[in-house]
């Protein structure tokens, strides 16, 4: 049968990423409490395509995934990426896995237990050009929290506006940093964390705690950045805090990277 993908392309335009995107696939994620958590993720796989190839073979991505079925996890991402580079005879390979991760949480007063889900991701790249450290791996967590506005509290006689907020943490590390650790850091620096299940006594506690701990988006980003900077396992990080404003027609946003902190310290 004709192999159209292998035909020569004469437009002289190399492609940095070609592959499959948003394929739902079962994943195994390291779980601090239960060792392994089985979940389903959206998987994207890409390789670079030299200018002289017309297209890439999409079926090979799926074949490679099926070869690692039941053992796709953080521990063997490098193995999969190396196989991609070899299979496609490419220079670079990219593997993105986005998935829900569940943590059992206890309500603050009643201690009622429930499962809270968080959106997480492994973003990995393997490049033959980087001979010393060919694998680049970023772990990402998205943590929903509640924040109460310090300005609103300061100028109001009664109450203060609060809102749902999102904290995004991305890290590179030389050792394993648990997803649960990053979630705990994010929730500790918000006005309050979120819970799937709260009784009335818990709602009272959470509401009063948030009122006692007002936070701007900038406060949250800076506080988390300071904690991540102190962790010797972490070699790079990026923290983003976004408030889904409840009384404004816009969101409040703040971002801190470890690169920015290094630039500041050198001045």
N, C-alpha and C positions, 0 to 999 in steps of 0.2 A: 504493500500500500504506500501511497505517496506520503512523504514526511515534509509537510509544508513548513513546519517550524525551523527545520534545518536548512531551508533555502537561504541563499545569500541576500542580504539587504544592502542596497547601494546608497542609502541616504546619509551615511556617516554620522548617525546619531546614537551614541551609546545610551542605555537605559540603566539607571541606578538601582531601581527596584522593579522586578517583574515576578509575579507569582499569584498566590491565592490569598483571599482576604475574608475574614469573618466566617470561618468554618467552625461549626460547633463540634466539639470533640471532648471525650472524657479525659480528665486530668487527675493526677495524684499530687497533693500539696502537703508539704511537711507541716504537721500540727504539733504544737508544743505540748498539748495535753494528751492527745490520742495518737501521736506519732505520725499518722497519715490521715488526711481528709480527702475523700473522693468527691470531686466536683465536676462541673461541665463548663468549659471555657470557649470563648471565641478565639480561634487560632488563626494567625496570619503568618505566611511564610513567603519570603522573597529572596531572590538572588540578583546580582547584577548581570546584565545582558550585553555582551560586546556588540559594537555597532554592526558587525557583519552578519549576525544572526537575526533572522526575521522574528522569531518568537521562542518562548521557552515551553517545555513540556509540562503542562499542568498536572497530568496524571502522576508524574514522578513525585510530586509533593505528597500526594495522598498515599502512594505506595510507601514512602518513607515513614509517614505517620503510622501506617498500619504495621510496619515492621517493629515499631516501638510501642504498640498498643498495650496498655496495662502497666507501662513503666515510664510514662512521660511525666517528669517531675523536674524540680529545680536542680536536682543532682545530675541529671544527664542531658541538660540543655546543650552543653558543649559537644557532647557526642553526636547529637542530632544535627547541630550546625556544621560540624566537620563532615558529616555524611552528605549534607546538602552541597557543600563546596565541592566535594569529590564527585558526587553524582551528576552535577550540572557543569562541572569543569569551570567554576566561577571563581572570582577573587573574593567576594564577600557574600555572606548569607545573613539573613535577618529572621528572627523568630519572635513573634509577639503572642503572648497568651494572657487574655483578660478573663477573669473568672470571679464568681461570688465566693466569699470565704465566710464561714459561720463561726461565731464565738459564743459560748454559753455565758450569759451575764446574770448576775443576781441583782434584783431591785434593791435600792439603798436601805430601805427600812424593813419591808416585809420579807426580803430575801427571796421573793418569788423568782424562779429561774425561767429564762427564755433564751431563744437563739436570736442573736443580732447578726445581720449580714452586712458585709463590707465588700466593696468592689476593689479588687486587687489586680496586679499585672506583673508579669515578668517580661522585660523588654531586652532582648539579647541580640548581639551582633558578633559575627566571627569574620575576621579579615586576615587573609594571607599576608597583607602588607605589614601588619603589626606582628613582627616575629617574636618579640619578647612577651607581649601580652595580647595574643590574638583574640581572646574572648572578652567582650565587654558586656556586663550584665547589670541591669537596673531593676530594682524591686520597687514597685509602686503600691501605695495604699490610698484609698479614698475614704475618709472618715466623716460621716455626718455628725454634726454637733449642734448645740444651741449657744448663741452669743447674745448678751445684753449690752445695749449701747451705753457707754459711760457718759456721753454728752446728754443723752435723754434723761438718764438718772439724775444728773447734776442740775438740770434746769427744770425738772418736773416736781410738783408738790406731791403728786401721787403717781406711783408706777413708773415704768420706763419701757420703751419698745424693745422687743427682742425678735430674733428670727432664726430660722434654720440656716446653718452654715456648712460649707464643705471645706475640709482640710485635705490637701493632697501632699503626700510625702513621697519623694523619690530618693533612693540611695544607691550608691555603689559601696561595697564593703569587701574587706579582706577576709572576714569570717562571717559565719551565718548570723544574721540578725532576724529574730523571729517576727513574723507579721504581727503577732500579739503585742510585742514590745512597741512597735511603731504606733499601733492603735492606742495603746495606753498613754503614750507620750502626747498624742494629739488630744485625747479626751481630757487629760489632766490640765492642759493649757487653755481649754475652752471655758465658757461660763458653766456649761454642763454637758455631759455626754447624753446620748439618746439610748432609750431602752425599748424593746419590743413589748414588754409587759410591765405595767405600773399599777399598783393599787392606790387608793386615795391618799394614804399616808406617804406613799412614795412620791406622788405628784406634788404634795405639799413640800416635801424635802427638796425635790429637784427645782421647783419654782423659787424657793427661798435661797437655795444655793446659787442659782443663776443671778438673782438680784444682788447677792453679796459679792459676786465676782464679775463685774462688768468688763467687757473686753472689746476693743476695736479689732478689726482684721489685722492691723499692723501689730498690735500687742501679741496676738496669737502666733503670727509668723515669726516674730522676733524671739519669743519665748521658746518655741520649738527648735528654732535654729540654734540657740545657745545650748540646748540639751544635746542635739545631734553632734555639735562641734566637739563636745567633751567625750564622745564615745570613740575610743581608739580603734574600734573595728571598722568605722565608717570612713571611707576615703573621699567621698563627695556626696553632697545632698542638695536637694531643692525642695523648698516648702512653699506652698501656695495656700492662702486663706481667702475664701470668698463667702461673703454674707449675702444671702438672698433677701435683700432689704424688705421689711414689712410695711414701711411708710414712705418709701421712695420708689420712683420708677427707674431704678438702676440698682446694680449690685456694687458692694464695696469689695475691693480686691487688694491683696498685698502678696508680694513674692520675695523670697530671700534664697540666694544660692551660696554655697560654701565658697565659690569663686569670688563672689562679691565681698565676703568677709575677709578673705585673704588680701584682696586689693586694699581694703580699708586699713588692715593691720600694717601694710607695707608703707603707708604714707607717713 
